[in-house]
Amino acid sequence: MSYDVTDFRKEVIQRSLEIPVLVDFWAEWCGPCKILGPILEKLERVQSEQWVLAKVDTDKHPDLSAEYGIRGIPNVKLFVDGKVTAEFAGALPEYVVVQWLKKHLPDSLRKSIEEVKNLLANGKSSEAQLLLEKLLEQDPTHESARILLAGLVMRANRNRALMLIDGIEEDSEQYQQAEAVRTYCDLVEKYEQADSLPESKVKTLYIEALREFKSENFEKALEKFIEVIRTDRSYDEDGARKACIAIFRMLGDEHEITRTWRRRFSSALNV
């Protein structure tokens, strides 16, 4: 429920230690404020467990307007742990506000996701999967959890992996990882249906690379995929290049294989 602030320190600063507070600086005479206000109130009703809305009438609270540098209204500031972490000005359309909130609201499962990553780093994939399953029961839409779980199940259940990443598109921070999962599933399917690949002098080499890829012998796979790139980059609609990128994303930027083979990959592309 939104409310007009009477005690800013208590109702915004202190409250934001418990839950993010979105502060709408507005005034009764402001036309754009009357457009944005109902949008914020509607979104708060839908997302009430994630954040609360506070309204500050700038005519009644000029001291707060000065303190927070309000030069035009409407002005919206997000308070987390007592500090402003993001803001925007003007009457934005609802879909833009939704994307802004998605980008700037703190992740409620952040600590649990870090725990999952620590489990994975220590080779405890079964424990990580159990935790991810529980997290997705809490929030089935959580993209980081979906991506991590898709990466764990894609070898045994490609269909489920693809279902987990369904809807993760280019505007998502998880898009590149989702593409890596999609590419993995696509390449394994290509290996299983190798007879349907187009004829070419690199077909046998490409199939060998796919076999190494499926077996997760990534260095050997990269070696063969890069040779395909050097010989016939366009084969299978640039499949070898896509496979190399998928391997790098699966392993991560800091992995030794990624650091070693990315240079050779770039060199092959620039020949």
C-alpha positions as CSV (number, residue, x, y, z in Angstrom):
1,M,0.0,0.0,0.0
2,S,1.4,3.4,-0.9
3,Y,1.3,6.3,1.6
4,D,2.2,9.9,2.0
5,V,5.4,10.3,4.0
6,T,5.1,12.0,7.4
7,D,8.4,10.8,8.9
8,F,10.9,10.3,6.0
9,R,13.7,8.7,8.2
10,K,11.4,6.1,9.7
11,E,9.1,5.4,6.7
12,V,11.8,5.4,4.0
13,I,15.3,5.2,5.4
14,Q,14.6,2.7,8.2
15,R,11.9,0.8,6.2
16,S,14.4,0.3,3.3
17,L,16.5,-1.8,5.6
18,E,13.8,-4.3,5.6
19,I,12.3,-4.0,2.1
20,P,13.1,-1.7,-0.9
21,V,11.2,1.6,-0.9
22,L,10.3,3.4,-4.1
23,V,9.8,7.1,-3.4
24,D,7.6,9.1,-5.8
25,F,8.4,12.8,-5.5
26,W,5.3,14.6,-6.9
27,A,2.9,17.5,-6.5
28,E,-0.8,18.0,-6.9
29,W,-0.4,20.5,-9.7
30,C,1.9,18.2,-11.8
31,G,0.1,16.7,-14.8
32,P,2.8,14.0,-15.5
33,C,2.7,13.0,-11.8
34,K,-0.9,12.1,-12.2
35,I,-0.1,9.8,-15.1
36,L,2.9,8.1,-13.4
37,G,1.3,7.8,-9.9
38,P,-1.4,5.3,-10.7
39,I,1.1,3.2,-12.7
40,L,3.4,3.0,-9.6
41,E,0.5,2.2,-7.3
42,K,-0.7,-0.5,-9.7
43,L,2.7,-2.1,-9.9
44,E,3.1,-2.0,-6.1
45,R,-0.1,-3.9,-5.7
46,V,1.2,-6.6,-8.0
47,Q,4.7,-6.7,-6.5
48,S,3.9,-5.9,-2.9
49,E,6.2,-8.6,-1.6
50,Q,9.2,-7.1,-3.4
51,W,8.9,-3.3,-2.6
52,V,6.7,-0.6,-1.2
53,L,5.8,2.8,-2.5
54,A,6.1,6.1,-0.6
55,K,4.9,9.4,-1.9
56,V,6.5,12.7,-1.1
57,D,4.6,15.9,-1.9
58,T,7.4,18.3,-2.9
59,D,5.2,21.3,-2.0
60,K,4.8,20.0,1.6
61,H,8.4,18.8,1.9
62,P,10.7,21.3,0.2
63,D,13.5,20.3,2.5
64,L,13.5,16.7,1.2
65,S,13.3,18.0,-2.4
66,A,16.4,20.1,-1.7
67,E,18.2,17.3,0.1
68,Y,17.7,14.8,-2.8
69,G,18.3,17.3,-5.6
70,I,14.8,17.3,-7.0
71,R,14.8,19.7,-9.9
72,G,11.8,18.4,-11.8
73,I,8.9,16.1,-11.1
74,P,7.8,13.4,-11.2
75,N,11.1,12.0,-9.8
76,V,11.4,8.4,-8.5
77,K,14.1,7.1,-6.3
78,L,14.7,3.6,-5.1
79,F,16.0,3.3,-1.6
80,V,17.7,0.0,-0.5
81,D,19.5,-0.3,2.9
82,G,19.0,3.4,3.6
83,K,20.6,4.6,0.3
84,V,19.4,5.7,-3.1
85,T,20.4,2.9,-5.5
86,A,18.6,4.0,-8.7
87,E,16.3,6.7,-10.0
88,F,14.4,8.1,-13.0
89,A,12.6,11.3,-13.9
90,G,9.5,11.8,-15.9
91,A,6.3,9.9,-16.6
92,L,7.6,6.7,-18.1
93,P,5.2,4.2,-19.7
94,E,4.3,1.2,-17.6
95,Y,6.3,-1.3,-19.5
96,V,9.4,0.8,-19.2
97,V,8.9,1.1,-15.4
98,V,8.5,-2.7,-15.2
99,Q,11.8,-3.1,-17.0
100,W,13.4,-0.5,-14.8
101,L,12.2,-2.3,-11.6
102,K,13.4,-5.6,-13.0
103,K,16.9,-4.2,-13.5
104,H,17.3,-2.3,-10.3
105,L,15.4,-4.2,-7.6
106,P,17.7,-6.3,-5.4
107,D,17.6,-10.0,-6.0
108,S,15.7,-11.6,-3.2
109,L,17.4,-14.9,-3.8
110,R,20.9,-13.5,-4.3
111,K,22.4,-15.1,-1.2
112,S,21.0,-18.5,-2.1
113,I,22.3,-18.2,-5.7
114,E,25.7,-17.5,-4.3
115,E,25.4,-20.6,-2.2
116,V,24.5,-22.6,-5.3
117,K,27.6,-21.3,-7.1
118,N,29.8,-22.2,-4.2
119,L,28.4,-25.7,-4.2
120,L,29.1,-26.0,-7.9
121,A,32.6,-24.7,-7.5
122,N,33.2,-27.4,-5.0
123,G,31.8,-30.2,-7.2
124,K,28.6,-30.6,-5.2
125,S,26.3,-30.6,-8.2
126,S,23.6,-32.8,-6.6
127,E,23.3,-30.5,-3.6
128,A,23.2,-27.5,-5.9
129,Q,20.4,-29.0,-7.9
130,L,18.3,-29.7,-4.9
131,L,18.7,-26.1,-3.7
132,L,17.9,-24.8,-7.1
133,E,14.7,-26.9,-7.2
134,K,13.7,-25.4,-3.9
135,L,14.5,-21.8,-5.1
136,L,12.3,-22.3,-8.2
137,E,9.4,-23.5,-6.0
138,Q,9.7,-20.1,-4.3
139,D,10.1,-18.1,-7.5
140,P,9.5,-20.1,-10.8
141,T,10.5,-17.0,-12.9
142,H,13.9,-16.4,-11.3
143,E,16.2,-16.4,-14.4
144,S,19.5,-17.0,-12.6
145,A,18.1,-20.1,-10.9
146,R,16.6,-21.3,-14.2
147,I,19.8,-20.9,-16.1
148,L,21.9,-22.7,-13.4
149,L,19.4,-25.6,-13.2
150,A,19.3,-25.8,-17.0
151,G,23.0,-26.2,-17.1
152,L,22.8,-29.0,-14.6
153,V,20.1,-31.0,-16.3
154,M,20.8,-30.4,-20.0
155,R,23.0,-33.5,-20.3
156,A,20.4,-35.8,-19.0
157,N,17.2,-34.0,-20.0
158,R,17.5,-31.6,-22.9
159,N,13.8,-31.0,-23.1
160,R,13.6,-29.8,-19.5
161,A,16.7,-27.6,-20.0
162,L,15.0,-25.9,-22.9
163,M,11.8,-25.4,-21.0
164,L,13.7,-23.8,-18.1
165,I,15.3,-21.2,-20.4
166,D,12.1,-20.6,-22.4
167,G,11.3,-16.9,-22.5
168,I,14.8,-15.7,-21.7
169,E,15.4,-13.3,-24.5
170,E,17.9,-10.6,-25.6
171,D,16.8,-8.1,-23.0
172,S,17.8,-10.4,-20.2
173,E,21.2,-10.4,-18.5
174,Q,21.0,-14.2,-18.7
175,Y,20.6,-14.3,-22.4
176,Q,24.1,-15.3,-23.4
177,Q,24.0,-18.3,-20.9
178,A,20.6,-19.2,-22.2
179,E,22.0,-19.2,-25.8
180,A,24.8,-21.5,-24.6
181,V,22.3,-24.0,-23.3
182,R,20.3,-23.8,-26.5
183,T,23.4,-24.3,-28.6
184,Y,24.5,-27.3,-26.4
185,C,21.2,-29.0,-26.9
186,D,21.2,-28.2,-30.6
187,L,24.7,-29.6,-31.1
188,V,24.1,-32.8,-29.2
189,E,21.0,-33.3,-31.3
190,K,23.1,-32.7,-34.5
191,Y,25.5,-35.4,-33.4
192,E,22.7,-37.9,-32.7
193,Q,21.4,-37.1,-36.2
194,A,24.8,-36.7,-37.9
195,D,23.6,-38.5,-41.1
196,S,21.4,-35.5,-41.9
197,L,24.3,-33.0,-41.9
198,P,25.1,-31.5,-45.3
199,E,27.9,-33.1,-47.3
200,S,31.2,-31.4,-47.2
201,K,34.9,-32.1,-46.9
202,V,34.7,-31.0,-43.3
203,K,31.7,-33.2,-42.4
204,T,33.7,-36.0,-40.8
205,L,35.8,-33.5,-38.8
206,Y,32.7,-31.7,-37.7
207,I,31.1,-34.9,-36.5
208,E,34.3,-35.7,-34.6
209,A,34.1,-32.3,-32.9
210,L,30.5,-32.9,-32.0
211,R,31.4,-36.2,-30.4
212,E,34.1,-34.6,-28.3
213,F,31.7,-31.8,-27.4
214,K,29.0,-34.3,-26.2
215,S,31.7,-36.2,-24.2
216,E,32.8,-32.8,-22.8
217,N,36.3,-33.2,-24.0
218,F,36.2,-29.5,-24.7
219,E,39.9,-28.9,-25.7
220,K,39.7,-31.6,-28.4
221,A,36.3,-30.3,-29.5
222,L,37.6,-26.8,-29.7
223,E,40.7,-28.0,-31.7
224,K,38.4,-29.7,-34.3
225,F,35.8,-26.9,-34.4
226,I,38.5,-24.3,-35.0
227,E,39.9,-26.5,-37.8
228,V,36.4,-26.6,-39.4
229,I,36.3,-22.7,-39.1
230,R,39.6,-22.5,-40.9
231,T,38.5,-24.8,-43.7
232,D,34.9,-24.0,-44.2
233,R,33.5,-21.5,-41.7
234,S,30.0,-21.4,-43.2
235,Y,29.5,-25.2,-42.8
236,D,26.2,-26.0,-40.9
237,E,25.3,-22.4,-40.8
238,D,28.4,-21.3,-38.9
239,G,27.9,-24.2,-36.5
240,A,31.6,-24.5,-35.5
241,R,31.8,-20.8,-34.5
242,K,28.6,-21.1,-32.5
243,A,29.9,-24.2,-30.8
244,C,33.1,-22.6,-29.7
245,I,31.2,-19.6,-28.2
246,A,28.9,-22.0,-26.4
247,I,31.9,-23.8,-24.8
248,F,33.5,-20.5,-23.7
249,R,30.2,-19.4,-22.1
250,M,29.7,-22.8,-20.4
251,L,33.2,-22.8,-18.9
252,G,33.3,-19.1,-18.1
253,D,35.8,-16.3,-19.0
254,E,38.3,-17.2,-16.3
255,H,38.6,-20.9,-17.1
256,E,42.0,-22.0,-18.4
257,I,40.5,-23.6,-21.5
258,T,38.6,-20.5,-22.4
259,R,41.7,-18.3,-21.9
260,T,43.9,-20.6,-24.0
261,W,41.5,-21.4,-26.9
262,R,39.8,-18.1,-27.3
263,R,42.9,-16.6,-28.8
264,R,43.2,-19.4,-31.3
265,F,39.5,-19.1,-32.0
266,S,39.8,-15.3,-32.7
267,S,42.8,-16.0,-34.9
268,A,40.9,-18.6,-37.0
269,L,38.0,-16.1,-37.5
270,N,40.4,-13.4,-38.8
271,V,42.2,-15.6,-41.3
